[in-house]
């Protein structure tokens, strides 16, 4: 199968949809086994550490969605800008703006870079992990 930019674009959007749906298994399937996830200000995580952190966020929230999604794709890279809307089970809202850069190996994400307002995330998640 030839992996096109359009397929990679679709996979990047599928990742956001899986996060919103809370589907860790689908997210795992989209990430290469040796994937790394880089969140400037927080660190670089291997796939399983990133998935565990994401599973924690999913457990703490009962509403997740991305909107105002803008996508640019070229070669083995897909850039996605999106507004995130998450609601914690205790009623707190977490609304952050994201810019993701996904690098692919074939049709799987080998590297994700997640830019966001890290101060907002730190303040909200403090004591929640």
Secondary structure, 3 states (H helix, E strand, C coil): CCCCHHHHHHHHHHHHHHHHHCCHHHHHHHEEEEEEEEECCCEEEEHHHHHHHHHHHHHHEEEEEEEEEEEEEECCEEEEEEEEEEEECCCCEEEEEEEEEEEEECCEEEEEEEECCHHHHHHHHCCCC
